[in-house]
């Protein structure tokens, strides 16, 4: 790929990598007001202008052993593209970011940078960390604007690979395989590609045209897209093994964990994914009755990013109140602090140290309230978080018209009568893989949520890239 050494029209910044951080404050990207953004589902952040992008990138001190790279699951070449950005070489910077990530414009929007690269920035404790995520988003959108998203197809290597699922792991694997010259067929059971990126992540965090653009890039690379092709129904594992040199399974984990509460089957109790899908796409994907929360009180159970998404979606859908019931405190809540802050700004409420113990009906037979117990934190559990325990005689109720469960997801079990049952899984249904991401069946690989359970988009991309290396090794030995 020929790089374009592109300077913008601003004068060069007199960059002193070891000292600029002390004279320039961190500036986050512009954010729409809460009043404006709750009226639609558009992204809430806008891009830096060129001057701000260069200034913010110049805050990087160019560590000899950059901790931000170690903090990134993809080991992105962050200091390199920050340096290029500081110098105004925005396209160069974007192309550097794309050498280690198949979707940097997406990861920059949905990654919890405060827990990853920015959380590992050496400036933490001395000043605010570099705005790595916002700069990554800026340089990639700049490159798309200047270069478009036309790509050249790699010379074919004569081998065919099937990818099952068009979520982040599937997209990344298909992209990486196509770059290497494989003929890739991407199977998706829905009639809209993108998987979790369009179904599970609200558009106010990731607008659909961003995902559509990435799908178009795949097709320009020569990837064949087959929609409404359900694995195990329309296409079998034996068919794929017969017709393709290798298979990559990336169908995610979308079976909701049960609430395990009395009353969870009452009308008005729904799981997070059907709610998010119904509010996030223009046509029905699941056979779910309309979930109309306008003017209603919505209780969301759970404290992860999915719970934040549900709260913020309920606010936009017109709920009179959207509140989170979570059994631990804020310090022990797993959800992104940035998403928590955005939810608060938009009007969501949080009831910490509050454990739902039953969902109760009103005279109509539908949800009327959630019975809760007050909690206190005891000693740390195996995960390191302090274990919650109920406070005696502390039960109370919270009025609610809808209850949304956001306790997480597990992989959907394979039908026992299908050939998928040959794939080894662990005790919670995750696919078992080896060091090359290969399953118990030779030539069949997997990654992302199918293997690890619900996790980050960047983890899915990392698994996919590792699996492609495994596929290359496998096919080189067996060709």
Phi, psi and omega in degrees: 000127180277127181270145178257118179276091190253123172257144174277186187271353179288151177294153181300145174277133175284094194267123174239091189306331184276349189231342186301324182303331183280343182250346179242123176285155171296135175234115178284159180296154180302141181231133179295154179295153179300321181298323180284317189284334180286352180273357180207182180247025179279158178303146186268341181257144171250176185276156167298156162277170187298318182298314181294321179300316181294316180298313182294323177293329181289350176288344178293133182268004176056061179302142174294330175234080191295119180289336178296324179295317178294327180284346179268124179303334179268357185051048179301151184277061192298309181300327180295313182280341170291320178297316179298322179294316180300329180274358180086008180268074190290320179293316175305316181298315180297317181295325173299317181295331183277352178286340182240354182223137179272354179206060182297330179290339177270312179302323180295338179271325191247348180289144172277079186303331181295340177260350186243252186298309183291326176294339180262356182301135184294343179288342179303131182098334176257321180202185176286145181293164176295144181278068187299313183298316181294324179290320178300319178295315181300310186295326181285321176293325176299314181294321177298320180294320184277323186252349188071196177231031172285139179228162176260144178280139178286152175301132183293141178262002175086004182245144182249138178228136177260136176241127183253113180106129184250029172281195186300319180293318180295317179297314182296317180295314180300318180297311183295320179295317181296321178300329182271003174095006177284147171275112189250133169246124182254115182263135179223130185284335180272172178266011177225121180284158177126339178054228181305329185295333178250331182274318190258337181260118183300150183295339178289349172256329183208102182291145186301324179300335178294318179288319178303319178300319179292323176294320178298324177297318177302313182295325177291335175282353179102005179290130176272127182254123178243105179272163180053040177240095185277127177292127183094345177244301181269338179218134183256162177298320180296322176300314182294319180293331178284321190264346185231150180289331178206162181226138174241122182262122183215053184266006169077194179224102188235014175270115185294139173291135180295152178288329180067033183239145169303134179091004183290347178264005180294149170302134183103356175256122181226161176268161187298313188296313176302322178296312181294318180298315183297328180270350190251347180235161187272359180215157182292133177253324179247152178280074184235131176301156180303136178252093185260106183258006182300126179074010184249161175268124186244121175259128178249126183258121181128164184227020179265188181296328178296322177297319177299317179298319180294317179300311184291327176291318180299320177300314181292333179276005172094014179301142177287334175205138175229116185225147182259132174251113186226135191280343176255186178264180182299319182299333182255008179282132184282343184294156179301134178293327177295317179291324176299314180296319178296320179297317178299314180301326185274358174109001177289154180243154180231127176249096181278163181051040181231113186253115176295133179239347177193149174250128188244148181265158173259192182301331181281350183092353178265174181303137176233332183194165175240125176275132186230159173241138175288142184241159169226156185265132178257216182288156178298145176269193184298332180278353182096350178272146180293132186282127179282146177219145186290144173275126182303141175057041184241017184290145176205173179237152176236125180294138179205142175261332176227144174235125180247121179275127178225056181268004178109184188222155172236161174298146176288127182298145175288140174301128185298336182273354183268164179288352175295335181295347176290338182284127180289133176235163179268190188290344176251010173098358178288144179288133179275131181231164174260192184295342179260012183070017179270139179283188179291349178256122182303134178086357179248120186244165179205166178185177182076208185296336178300331183259312190260355188081179183305126182210197185274154176302320182294329175292322178296318178296317179298315178300318182296315180295321177294320179296322178297320174298319177297320178296318178300314180297316181298313183288329177293329178279336188247010180268000000 
